Amino acid sequence: MEENGIMRLVIRNGALVSSDTVFKETDLLIENGKITKVGRELQIAADEYIDATDKWVLPGGIDVHTHLEMPLRDDIWSSDDFYSGTVAAAYGGTTTIIDFPTQVRGKKLSVAVSEWMQRAKEKSVVDFGFHGIVTDVSKATVNDMARAFQNGITSFKFFMAYPGSLMMSDTDLFKAFRTCSKLGALPMVHAENGVIIEEFIREALDKERVFPIYHAKTRPPLTESDAICRAAHLANLAGSPVYIVHLSTREGLQAIVNLRKMRMDILTETCPHYLLLNETAYLERDLKGAKYVMSPPLRPESSPPALRYGLLKGEIEIVATDHCPFPLSLKRELAGTNFTKIPNGGPGIETRLLLLYHFFVATGKMTPSQWVSVTSTQCAKTFGLYPQKGTFLPGADADCIVFDPKGQTSLNAEDLHMNVDYSPYQGLVTKGKIETVISRGDIIITQGRCTAEKGRGQFLPRRPFRR
């Protein structure tokens, strides 16, 4: 029996939007959590019917970059745990997340994986996978990477920023890429030149430049493009592809375009805040600009248009969120010392699909199929979940959204479900409304309510990376 008692569900007469076409006035049959048939006017008895006339039916969103229940330092953790964060994800149409167990330097990666697995299994209401964050390439860590890979964690993230905690040397990065190449894993890189950034930070603090805007000024765009070039060349030498997370600059995008012309195998994602916001947000009065402190930072006004253009041209394959919120009250309190004390990260797990629909699809800049690709299908293909996720093919998990393109949604903090006291998009009412969300055949969002049981989400072992 399904969680809410539904064994057979039919979604009727909707416009099914796949990553390559739209099937108008089409029915979708779901049985025992799987999609079993797609067609017109299906004459099939079911336990429940959903009328999707004049609505769109989309594959469930896949957010490949989240940081739920993440310990930062001392007693500071990201404010969404695996329950509140995945409830918010579900309200936003996301039915799968991939989070990041983080190896503490000097400790075992396997310990982090076990801790994250326990939290997610106890609390998540949507399905989840993991990327492993690796901070060294000791023999023990390489063995842990191999075990994680065998258990379906088929991507690993490495940092070129945060010296002394997360950052890897070029030598270790090269060794890590070689390990990924041997395993068949996809390496992911946080591409910022951490050593140069630390020098800029030291100079800023020496001159008492302490306000949130200096978080951006000490991480100039070239620190991203430089790191991207280094990562791509090291990966190429190691015989590995490389995936650049949270691309944020015009310069970084141009570097990727040029590297691809040199036949470098490089993939990338960006996030809605890099497409829509810029560094002038840091100038909000009363230290409210602290809400936008994240790494990479918001960028100069020239970068968002370039990234939007790159997304529409297909130069950026995926839009994720890097969801990692902290209360504005805490951010403002710590900003009173200097910008380096502000916890880095912001909310986004609930608003990704709606922002892209409002600013891109509803304006005619992006097709509905492109929208599905960058938020679901390509995510599944890149990270070893296709065709289980991201598609309406028979046999796929029945992860679906019923979406009203004529509806509206407020993105005010008080109207959202993320566990944070602000919204970067306060005052914005988007076009479009997510009406119903289905995860493995279970209706988990309906009539504005979340009906999902805590801990219903399942761990998703993923296949090795393939082009």
ZIWO-V471725 format. One line per field, one symbol per residue. ss: DSSP state (A for helix, B for strand, O for the rest). psi: psi as a letter, one per 40 degrees, with the letter a starting at -180 (. if undefined). A space follows every 50 residues. Layout:
ss: ???
psi: ???
//
This chain:
ss: OOOOOOOBBBBBBBBBBOOOOBBBBBBBBBBOOBBBBBBOOOOOOOOBBB BOOOOBBBBOBBBOOBOOOOBBBOOBBOOOOOOAAAAAAAAOOBBBBBBB BBOOOOOOAAAAAAAAAAAAAAAOOOBBBBBBBOOOOOAAAAAAAAAAAA OOOOBBBBBOOOOOOOBOOAAAAAAAAAAAAAAOOBBBBBOOOAAAAAAA AAAAAAOOOOOOAAAAAOOOAAAAAAAAAAAAAAAAAOOOOBBBOOOOOA AAAAAAAAAAAOOOOBBBBBBAAAAAOOAAAAAOOOOAAAAAOOOOOOOO AAAAAAAAAAAAAOOOOBBBOOBOOOOAAAAAAAAOOOAAAOOOOBOOOO OAAAAAAAAAAOOOOOOAAAAAAAAAAAAAAAOOOOOOOOOOOOOOBOOB BBBBBBBBBBOOAAAOOOOOOOOOOOOOBBBBBBBBBBBOOBBBBBOOBB OOOOOOOOBOOOOOOOO
psi: hidfehdhhhhhfihhhaeeihhifiihhhhfeihdihahfhghhidiih hfheiihiiiihhegigifhhcibfhiiehaecddddddddeehehihag hhhhheihdddddddddddddddheiiiiiihhheifidddddddddddd eegfiiiiheigiecdhiiddddddddddddddeihhihhgigddddddd ddddddefgeiddedddegidddddddddddddddddefiiihhifheid dddddddddddefhghiiiaidddddiieedeeiifeeeddehihiiiii eeddddddddddeedhdihadfhgiiiddddddddecideehhhiiiede edddddddedddeedhiddddddeecddddddffehfdieiehheihghi hhhheeaihhfideeieigifihefhehhiiihhdhhhhfehhehhfeih eihheeiihhhiiihi.
//
